[in-house]
Amino acid sequence: MNEQTAVTRDGDHTAIEQPALLPPVDVIEDDSGITLYADLPGVPKDKLDVQADGEMLIIEGEMALEMPKDLEATHVEVNLPRYRRVFSLSKELDPGKLSAELKHGVLRLRIQKAERAKPRRIEVTG
């Protein structure tokens, strides 16, 4: 799986530049597939979009952190309200077998390997 940085595409697939944060991601591979953990603090489930588009995996989310009306921030380190990360999926992975769970600001994605890519035991006769 290769990381890519790409621009956002609207509903018509027209490229539009929108600055976004790259969330930190851990990828763990085992014999049956990969598990990807992406840190997305402040992103609620309804503002999260995960797409497997052909050979691309796209993770986008928008933070829903609201400042109370009578308060003003005196110091801001994170001033972009969006996360975006795009990955190229290996042909070994089956994007049709993808599951996602968002818990405590961490997105867990599980992508199974295609049957042809899974290790198999060959019985030897004779």
C-alpha positions in Angstrom: 0.0 0.0 0.0 1.5 3.3 -1.0 0.6 6.7 0.4 -0.4 9.5 -1.9 -1.4 13.1 -1.4 -4.1 14.1 -3.7 -6.6 16.9 -4.1 -10.3 16.5 -3.1 -12.7 15.7 -5.8 -16.3 16.9 -5.8 -19.4 14.9 -6.8 -18.5 15.4 -10.5 -14.9 14.2 -9.9 -13.6 17.7 -10.6 -10.4 18.3 -8.7 -10.6 21.1 -6.2 -7.8 22.2 -3.9 -8.7 22.0 -0.2 -6.0 22.1 2.5 -6.3 19.2 4.9 -4.3 17.6 7.7 -2.7 14.2 7.1 -3.8 12.0 10.0 -1.1 9.7 11.4 -1.7 6.1 10.3 -0.4 2.7 11.5 -0.7 -0.3 9.1 -0.4 -3.8 10.4 -0.3 -6.8 8.0 -1.0 -10.4 8.7 -1.7 -13.5 6.6 -5.3 -12.6 6.0 -5.1 -8.9 5.3 -4.2 -5.5 6.7 -5.5 -3.4 9.6 -5.1 0.3 9.4 -5.4 2.6 12.4 -5.9 6.4 11.6 -6.0 9.0 14.4 -8.9 11.3 13.7 -9.6 13.3 16.9 -12.7 15.5 16.8 -14.2 13.7 13.8 -17.7 12.3 14.5 -19.0 9.3 12.5 -21.4 11.4 10.5 -18.5 13.6 9.3 -16.3 10.7 8.2 -16.1 9.4 4.7 -14.2 6.2 3.8 -14.2 5.1 0.1 -12.6 2.2 -1.7 -12.5 3.5 -5.2 -10.9 0.9 -7.5 -7.3 0.7 -6.3 -7.6 3.7 -4.1 -8.5 4.0 -0.4 -9.7 7.5 0.6 -10.2 8.6 4.2 -11.7 12.1 4.7 -13.1 13.6 7.9 -14.2 17.0 9.2 -13.7 18.0 12.8 -16.8 19.0 14.7 -15.1 21.1 17.4 -17.1 24.2 18.2 -15.9 27.1 20.3 -18.4 28.5 22.7 -19.8 31.8 21.4 -18.5 33.9 24.4 -14.9 32.5 24.2 -12.1 33.2 21.8 -9.0 31.1 21.3 -5.7 32.8 22.2 -3.5 30.1 20.7 -4.4 27.7 17.9 -2.1 25.0 16.6 -4.5 23.1 14.5 -6.4 25.5 12.2 -7.5 23.1 9.5 -10.8 21.5 10.2 -10.3 18.6 7.7 -8.4 15.3 7.5 -7.6 13.6 4.3 -5.4 10.6 3.4 -5.3 8.6 0.2 -3.6 5.3 -0.3 -3.0 3.0 -3.3 -4.3 -0.5 -2.5 -2.2 -3.5 -3.4 -3.7 -5.9 -5.9 -3.4 -8.5 -3.1 -6.2 -6.7 -1.2 -9.9 -7.1 -1.8 -11.6 -3.6 -1.4 -14.9 -5.4 -1.4 -14.0 -7.0 2.0 -13.5 -3.8 4.0 -14.8 -3.1 7.5 -14.5 0.2 9.4 -15.0 1.2 13.0 -14.6 4.6 14.7 -14.0 4.5 18.4 -12.5 7.2 20.7 -11.2 9.2 17.7 -9.4 6.3 16.1 -10.6 4.8 12.8 -9.9 1.0 12.5 -10.1 -0.3 8.9 -9.7 -4.0 8.1 -9.1 -5.0 4.5 -9.0 -8.7 3.7 -6.5 -10.1 1.2 -8.0 -11.6 -2.0 -8.3 -15.4 -1.9 -5.6 -15.7 -4.5 -3.1 -13.8 -2.3 -3.7 -15.7 0.9 -1.1 -18.3 1.8 -2.3 -21.8 1.3 -0.9 -25.2 2.2 -0.2 -27.5 -0.7 -0.6 -31.2 0.1 2.2 -33.3 -1.3 1.4 -36.8 -2.4 3.5 -39.8 -3.2 
